[in-house]
Amino acid sequence: MTEWSYTVRIWAIRKRPYRKPYQLRWQVGTRPHSESFLTSGLAESRRAQLVTATREGEPFDVESGLPKSMVQKEKDLPWYQHARDYIEMKWDHSPATTRKNLAEAMATVTPIIVKDTRGMADHRLVRRALYSWAFNVKRWDEEPPPDVKEVLAWFERKSLPVSALSEKMLVRRALNACTKRMDGKTSAGSVIARKRAIFHQALGYAVDAEMLAENPMHTLQWKAPEKVDEEVDPECVPDPEMAERLLAGVRAQGARGRHLEAFFGCILYSAARPGETVGLLESDVHLPRRGWGRIMLRESRPRAGRPWTDSGEAHDRKGLKHRSRKAVRPVPIPPRLVALLRWHITAHGVAPDGRLFRTARGGMVQESGYGEVWAAARQEVLTPQEWASKLAKRPYDLRHTAVSTWLSAGVEPQIVAARAGHSVAVLFRVYAKFLRGGEDAANAKISARLGD
């Protein structure tokens, strides 16, 4: 930890009979420092720097004896190198999807933090070089293609030092880049917020490394053009009856649809996220012949792509969202899902590793595959007007159906939150519109209790 002091004494330059005869001496706190020079001009110049720093109220590093501005300059790195250091620092403890997000954010801001754009390659090649090579630690030992290698060498030459980000307008330009997609259109609010947060963390890492005195984003007046709306839009959420019709539409899609009916059923009746359902094992489900059963959700298997996972598999393996790696979420499931899963196991069996759902070749269920089946079911079941709307646009909307159904049934919010894998605060924030929708029923219950 750097120790700073404002107690500085600087003495006059003295001449000695040595190879570097002009010696400058000063003291920071109680620690003496000295530096020798060939000429009196060089010695006077350094003394003037130290005197100026004291007059401007800069703290001095007790260890090196230098003012903070000079310490930061010595520690300064090009932004390109700092961004790679930041990615490397985060890499080992980040799931594959987070690694992709880190690389995407750094690939967005790095082309802005350059001395000039002369000689910069096409933006698509720049994107590929930065996202797939510069900021993917797994590929650092590989030899990139010649065109990528040339782009990376260009950024090594042209990248501004991290200290340049003390200029707020440069930070503003980088943040503005976070709001745009590659086609120039405005990104979704959640994407902008994610990139901004990662850029903020990278700047904070520069503060920790003493390349910046403070995080410039703390005092920057900047507002994203798109707000992050965490509340679920009721127009997207099918009611339980519509959801069951969509499951029937899935079943009507042939062998692949019949295999995926229980997959979608787990999302609808247990509020499991698709990534949590992909890796569900037979041993994780309790399916009695009668009554309610139980699903034990232990992990999520999102598809991130082989370049980003430690295993080299397309699907990452990580703990439940916002939970410790060993956390388990038990969810009671209604008899209709119990029956659906029992039928699924009887008709299709399980994969060699015990997974309930798999592709025709035994692999992990792919988002593209189940997405096609869902799109076909949606087109078959919905009216043209409903199909053109946001209603049940994604399989994930079945999870919202589950949670909103529980809430409208009068289940206590803390129980709903626990089953859905939320905190109660997040439940209230995300499902606020559905909670407001129950006001009439709540008022009726209160009136009945009061005898009104």
C-alpha positions in Angstrom: 0.0 0.0 0.0 1.4 3.4 -1.0 2.1 5.7 1.9 1.6 9.4 1.0 2.8 12.5 2.9 2.4 16.2 2.5 5.4 16.9 4.6 8.1 17.7 2.1 11.5 19.6 2.5 13.6 20.4 -0.6 17.1 21.6 -0.2 19.4 23.6 -2.6 21.4 21.7 -5.2 24.9 21.0 -4.1 28.0 20.2 -6.3 30.3 17.3 -5.5 33.5 15.9 -7.2 31.7 12.9 -8.8 30.8 11.7 -12.3 27.4 13.2 -11.8 28.4 16.2 -9.7 25.0 18.0 -9.2 23.0 16.4 -6.4 19.4 17.3 -5.4 18.3 16.3 -1.9 14.8 16.3 -0.4 12.8 14.7 2.3 9.3 13.2 2.4 8.0 12.7 5.9 11.1 11.5 7.7 12.6 9.7 4.7 15.5 11.3 2.9 15.9 11.1 -0.9 18.5 12.2 -3.4 19.2 12.2 -7.2 22.4 13.1 -9.1 22.6 14.8 -12.5 25.3 15.6 -15.1 24.4 19.3 -15.4 23.1 21.9 -13.1 20.2 22.6 -15.6 18.9 19.0 -15.3 19.1 19.2 -11.5 17.3 22.6 -11.4 14.6 21.3 -13.7 13.9 18.3 -11.4 13.9 20.6 -8.4 11.4 22.9 -10.1 9.1 19.9 -10.7 9.2 18.9 -7.0 8.7 22.5 -5.8 5.7 23.0 -8.2 4.1 19.8 -6.9 4.4 21.0 -3.3 2.9 24.4 -4.1 0.0 22.7 -5.9 -0.7 20.6 -2.8 0.2 17.2 -4.2 0.9 14.3 -1.8 4.3 12.7 -2.2 5.1 8.9 -2.1 7.2 8.2 0.9 8.9 5.2 -0.7 9.9 6.8 -4.0 9.9 10.4 -2.9 8.0 11.5 -6.0 4.7 13.5 -6.2 1.6 11.6 -7.0 1.4 12.9 -10.6 4.9 11.6 -11.4 4.2 8.2 -9.7 1.0 7.8 -11.8 3.0 8.7 -14.9 5.6 6.1 -14.2 2.9 3.5 -13.6 0.9 4.5 -16.6 0.0 1.9 -19.3 -1.6 2.1 -22.7 -5.3 1.5 -22.4 -5.1 -1.6 -24.7 -2.7 -3.3 -22.3 -4.7 -2.2 -19.2 -7.9 -3.7 -20.7 -6.1 -7.0 -21.3 -4.8 -6.9 -17.7 -8.3 -6.2 -16.5 -9.7 -9.1 -18.5 -7.0 -11.5 -17.2 -7.7 -10.4 -13.6 -11.4 -11.2 -14.0 -11.1 -14.3 -16.2 -10.5 -17.3 -13.8 -13.4 -16.4 -11.5 -15.9 -15.5 -14.2 -18.4 -17.9 -15.9 -18.2 -18.1 -19.7 -21.1 -15.8 -20.3 -19.5 -13.1 -18.1 -16.2 -13.5 -20.0 -18.1 -12.9 -23.3 -19.6 -9.8 -21.8 -16.3 -8.5 -20.6 -14.7 -9.0 -24.0 -17.7 -7.3 -25.7 -17.5 -4.2 -23.5 -13.7 -3.9 -23.9 -14.0 -4.4 -27.7 -16.6 -1.6 -27.7 -14.6 1.1 -25.8 -11.1 0.3 -26.9 -11.4 1.7 -30.5 -12.4 5.0 -28.9 -9.4 5.3 -26.6 -6.8 5.8 -29.4 -4.5 8.7 -30.4 -6.1 8.9 -33.9 -8.0 6.6 -36.3 -5.5 6.8 -39.2 -4.9 3.3 -40.5 -7.7 1.7 -38.4 -9.0 -1.4 -40.2 -12.7 -2.0 -41.1 -14.9 -2.0 -38.0 -15.9 -5.6 -38.5 -12.3 -6.8 -38.6 -11.5 -4.6 -35.6 -14.4 -6.1 -33.7 -13.3 -9.7 -34.5 -9.7 -9.0 -33.6 -10.5 -7.4 -30.2 -13.5 -9.6 -29.2 -12.2 -13.0 -30.4 -8.5 -12.5 -29.9 -7.3 -9.6 -27.8 -9.8 -10.1 -25.0 -10.1 -13.8 -25.0 -7.5 -15.2 -22.6 -7.9 -18.7 -23.9 -6.5 -17.6 -27.3 -3.5 -15.6 -26.2 -1.2 -18.6 -26.8 -2.5 -19.1 -30.3 -1.0 -17.4 -33.4 -3.7 -15.1 -34.8 -4.3 -14.8 -38.6 -2.2 -12.1 -40.3 -5.0 -9.6 -40.7 -5.9 -9.9 -37.0 -2.3 -9.7 -36.0 -1.9 -6.5 -37.9 -5.0 -5.0 -36.2 -3.7 -5.9 -32.7 -0.3 -4.4 -33.5 -2.1 -1.2 -34.6 -3.8 -0.9 -31.2 -0.6 -1.5 -29.4 0.9 1.5 -31.2 -2.2 3.8 -31.2 -3.7 3.2 -27.7 -3.8 6.2 -25.4 -2.4 5.9 -21.9 -4.8 5.2 -19.2 -4.1 8.6 -17.6 -5.8 10.2 -20.7 -9.1 9.0 -19.3 -8.9 11.7 -16.7 -10.3 13.8 -19.6 -14.1 13.5 -19.1 -14.9 14.1 -22.8 -12.9 11.0 -23.8 -14.8 9.0 -21.2 -18.1 10.4 -22.6 -17.1 9.3 -26.1 -16.4 5.8 -24.8 -19.8 5.7 -23.0 -21.5 6.9 -26.1 -20.0 4.0 -28.0 -21.6 1.6 -25.5 -25.0 2.8 -26.6 -24.6 1.7 -30.2 -24.8 -1.6 -32.0 -22.5 -2.5 -34.9 -25.3 -1.4 -37.4 -25.5 2.0 -35.7 -28.8 1.5 -34.0 -29.3 2.1 -30.3 -28.6 -0.9 -28.1 -31.1 -2.3 -25.6 -31.0 -0.6 -22.2 -29.8 -3.8 -20.5 -26.8 -4.0 -22.9 -25.9 -0.4 -22.4 -26.1 -0.8 -18.6 -23.9 -3.9 -18.7 -21.2 -2.3 -20.9 -21.2 0.8 -18.7 -20.8 -1.2 -15.5 -17.8 -3.2 -17.0 -16.2 0.0 -18.2 -16.7 1.5 -14.8 -15.0 -1.5 -13.2 -12.1 -1.3 -15.6 -11.6 2.4 -14.6 -11.8 1.5 -11.0 -9.1 -1.1 -11.6 -6.9 1.7 -13.0 -7.5 3.7 -9.8 -6.4 0.7 -7.8 -3.3 0.5 -9.9 -2.7 4.3 -9.3 -2.9 5.2 -12.9 -5.9 7.4 -12.2 -6.4 9.6 -9.2 -10.2 8.9 -9.2 -12.8 7.2 -11.3 -13.9 9.9 -13.8 -17.3 8.4 -14.2 -18.2 9.4 -10.6 -18.4 13.1 -11.6 -19.5 12.7 -15.2 -22.9 13.9 -16.2 -24.0 11.2 -18.6 -27.3 9.5 -19.2 -28.0 6.4 -21.3 -30.5 6.9 -24.1 -32.4 3.7 -23.2 -33.6 2.9 -19.7 -33.4 -0.5 -18.2 -37.0 -1.6 -17.5 -36.7 -4.4 -15.0 -40.5 -4.8 -14.8 -42.0 -7.7 -16.7 -44.4 -6.5 -19.4 -47.8 -8.2 -19.0 -48.3 -8.1 -22.7 -45.5 -10.7 -23.1 -46.9 -13.1 -20.5 -49.4 -15.7 -21.6 -52.1 -16.7 -19.1 -52.0 -20.3 -17.9 -54.6 -21.4 -20.4 -52.8 -19.9 -23.3 -49.5 -21.4 -22.0 -51.0 -24.9 -22.0 -52.3 -24.4 -25.5 -48.8 -23.5 -26.5 -47.5 -26.7 -24.9 -50.0 -28.6 -27.0 -48.7 -26.8 -30.0 -45.1 -27.9 -29.1 -46.3 -31.5 -28.8 -47.8 -31.3 -32.3 -44.4 -30.5 -33.8 -43.5 -34.2 -34.3 -40.8 -36.2 -32.4 -38.7 -33.2 -31.5 -41.8 -31.4 -30.2 -42.9 -34.4 -28.1 -39.4 -34.6 -26.6 -39.4 -30.9 -25.7 -42.9 -30.7 -24.2 -41.7 -31.6 -20.7 -38.8 -29.2 -21.2 -41.1 -26.3 -21.7 -43.4 -27.7 -19.0 -40.6 -27.4 -16.4 -40.3 -23.7 -17.2 -44.1 -23.2 -17.1 -44.8 -25.1 -13.9 -41.6 -24.7 -11.8 -40.4 -21.3 -13.1 -37.1 -22.9 -13.9 -34.9 -20.8 -16.2 -34.1 -22.5 -19.6 -30.4 -22.8 -18.6 -31.4 -24.5 -15.4 -33.6 -26.9 -17.3 -31.1 -27.9 -19.9 -28.9 -29.9 -17.5 -31.7 -31.3 -15.3 -31.0 -34.8 -14.2 -33.3 -37.7 -13.5 -31.9 -37.8 -9.9 -32.9 -34.1 -9.5 -36.7 -34.8 -9.8 -39.0 -36.6 -7.3 -42.0 -37.9 -9.2 -44.5 -39.7 -6.9 -47.4 -41.6 -8.5 -49.9 -39.2 -6.8 -49.8 -35.7 -5.6 -47.1 -33.0 -5.8 -43.5 -33.8 -6.7 -40.3 -31.8 -6.4 -37.5 -30.5 -8.6 -34.0 -29.8 -7.2 -32.4 -27.1 -9.3 -28.6 -27.2 -8.7 -26.9 -25.5 -11.6 -27.3 -23.6 -14.9 -26.0 -24.7 -18.2 -26.1 -21.6 -20.5 -24.6 -21.9 -24.0 -21.6 -19.6 -24.2 -19.6 -21.1 -27.0 -16.4 -23.3 -26.8 -14.0 -20.4 -27.0 -15.1 -19.1 -23.6 -15.6 -22.2 -21.4 -12.8 -23.8 -19.4 -14.0 -27.3 -20.5 -14.1 -26.5 -24.2 -17.8 -27.4 -24.3 -20.4 -25.1 -25.8 -22.4 -25.0 -22.6 -20.9 -23.6 -19.5 -21.5 -25.2 -16.1 -22.2 -22.7 -13.3 -24.2 -22.3 -10.1 -27.7 -20.9 -9.9 -28.1 -17.2 -10.7 -27.0 -14.9 -7.9 -26.4 -17.9 -5.6 -23.3 -19.7 -4.3 -21.9 -22.5 -6.5 -23.3 -25.2 -4.1 -26.7 -23.6 -3.6 -29.8 -25.8 -4.4 -33.3 -24.5 -5.1 -36.0 -26.9 -4.3 -39.3 -26.3 -6.2 -42.5 -28.2 -5.5 -44.2 -29.2 -8.9 -47.9 -29.8 -9.5 -49.2 -33.2 -10.4 -49.6 -32.3 -14.1 -45.9 -31.7 -14.4 -45.2 -34.8 -12.4 -47.2 -36.8 -14.9 -45.6 -35.1 -17.9 -42.1 -35.9 -16.6 -43.0 -39.5 -15.8 -44.3 -39.9 -19.3 -41.2 -38.2 -20.8 -38.9 -40.6 -19.0 -41.0 -43.6 -20.0 -41.2 -42.5 -23.7 -37.7 -41.1 -24.2 -35.5 -42.4 -21.4 -32.6 -40.3 -20.2 -29.1 -39.5 -21.5 -26.1 -41.7 -20.4 -25.2 -39.0 -17.8 -28.8 -38.9 -16.5 -30.0 -35.7 -18.3 -33.7 -35.6 -19.0 -33.4 -33.6 -22.2 -31.0 -34.1 -25.1 -30.7 -33.8 -28.8 -31.2 -36.6 -31.3 -27.4 -37.3 -30.9 -27.5 -37.2 -27.1 -26.0 -33.7 -26.9 -27.2 -30.7 -24.8 -30.5 -29.1 -25.9 -29.6 -26.0 -28.0 -31.4 -22.7 -27.7 -31.6 -22.6 -31.5 -33.3 -26.0 -31.6 -35.9 -25.5 -28.9 -36.4 -21.9 -30.2 -37.5 -23.2 -33.6 -40.0 -25.6 -32.0 -41.4 -22.8 -29.9 -41.7 -20.4 -32.9 -43.6 -23.1 -34.8 -45.9 -23.8 -31.9 -46.5 -20.1 -31.4 -47.4 -19.6 -35.1 -49.8 -22.6 -35.0 -51.6 -21.6 -31.8 -51.8 -17.8 -31.8 -54.0 -15.6 -34.0 -52.3 -13.4 -36.6 -52.7 -10.4 -34.2 -51.3 -12.3 -31.2 -48.5 -13.8 -33.3 -47.4 -10.2 -34.4 -47.4 -9.0 -30.8 -44.9 -9.6 -28.0 -47.1 -12.4 -26.5 -45.0 -15.4 -25.5 -42.3 -14.3 -27.9 -39.7 -16.3 -25.9 -39.8 -19.6 -24.0 -38.6 -17.6 -21.0 -42.0 -15.9 -20.9 -43.4 -19.2 -19.5 -41.3 -18.5 -16.4 -43.1 -15.2 -16.0 -46.4 -17.1 -16.4 -45.4 -19.4 -13.5 -44.5 -16.5 -11.2 -47.5 -14.4 -12.1 -49.8 -17.4 -11.6 -48.4 -18.0 -8.1 -48.8 -14.4 -7.2 -52.4 -14.1 -8.5 -53.2 -17.3 -6.6 -52.4 -15.5 -3.4 -49.1 -17.4 -2.6 -47.0 -15.4 -0.1 -44.4 -13.3 -1.9 -41.5 -14.8 0.2 -42.5 -18.3 -1.0 -42.9 -17.2 -4.6 -39.4 -15.5 -4.4 -37.8 -18.6 -3.0 -39.3 -20.9 -5.7 -38.4 -18.5 -8.5 -34.8 -17.9 -7.2 -35.3 -14.2 -6.5 -35.0 -12.1 -3.4 -38.3 -10.6 -2.3 -37.1 -7.1 -3.2 -36.3 -8.2 -6.8 -39.7 -10.0 -7.0 -41.5 -6.8 -6.1 -39.4 -4.8 -8.6 -39.6 -7.2 -11.5 -43.3 -8.2 -11.1 -44.6 -4.9 -9.9 -47.3 -4.7 -12.5 -48.7 -8.1 -11.5 -48.7 -7.2 -7.9 -50.5 -4.0 -8.6 -53.0 -6.1 -10.6 -54.1 -7.8 -7.4 -55.1 -4.6 -5.6 -58.9 -5.2 -6.1 -58.7 -8.7 -4.7 -56.6 -7.4 -1.8 -59.1 -4.6 -1.1 -62.0 -7.2 -1.1 -60.2 -9.3 1.4 -59.5 -6.3 3.7 -63.2 -5.2 3.4 -64.4 -8.6 4.3 -62.2 -8.6 7.4 -63.4 -5.2 8.4 -67.0 -6.1 7.8 -67.5 -3.3 5.2 
